[in-house]
């Protein structure tokens, strides 16, 4: 793990939870593709408001990233890479974009937590994400809805 802040937080987590000492080092992530939203989301996770994230399956495939799995750990950072907390995946569901509902939006916890807010901000994000691969989002695209719990923060 190259990020010293994340490495230190993971070490502190392991000191408090020796039962996970044999776990591989987790991935280090920030949410979103811009500083303001990444920092806001990290704060929402720390406050236990944001408890999910929504990946486009196509985006994961194009970047050759693995699907999240139940039990995965991740270290959430702000945009600058400062580690904020450790999360653990509790649920992974594949859902067509058109089937995302108000419960998904509420659990994700961003903005006013409405489905309308979720659809607008995520459509905009998926448009930016997929444009790098000369692709466009579709109502039928599959969303990887990942729920998580915050398990540690300093």
C-alpha positions, 0 to 999 in steps of 0.5 A: 500500500503506497499511501502512508496515511492509508497504511497507518489507518489500516495498521491501527485497524489491525491493532484493534482487530487482530482477527483480520491480521491475515487479510490482504491489504485493502484497496484505497479509494475515494468516491467521485471524480472531483475534489468537492464530491469526494470530500463530501462523500468521505464525510458522509461515510464517517457520519454513517449517512452514506452506506452505499455506492453505485458503480457502472458495471461497464465502467468496472469492466472497461477499467478491468476492475473486479466486482466488489465482494461481500467482506471486502475492506476498503480505506476511504480517503478524501481527494488528497489521499488522507485516510478517513475510515475503513469500510467493509462491503455487506451487500452487492446487487446488480440492478438495471439503472432504470430499476434503481429506487428511492431506497437505493438513493436513501442508503447512498445518502448523497444530496437530499437523498431523493431518487431524482437527485441520485438519477441526475448526479449519477447519470452525469457521472456515468456520462463522464466516466464512460465518455473516456471509453467512447461509450454512453450510459443507457437506462438498461445499463447494469449498476453494481449497487454496493452496500457497506458499513464503516468499521473503523475511523480514527 
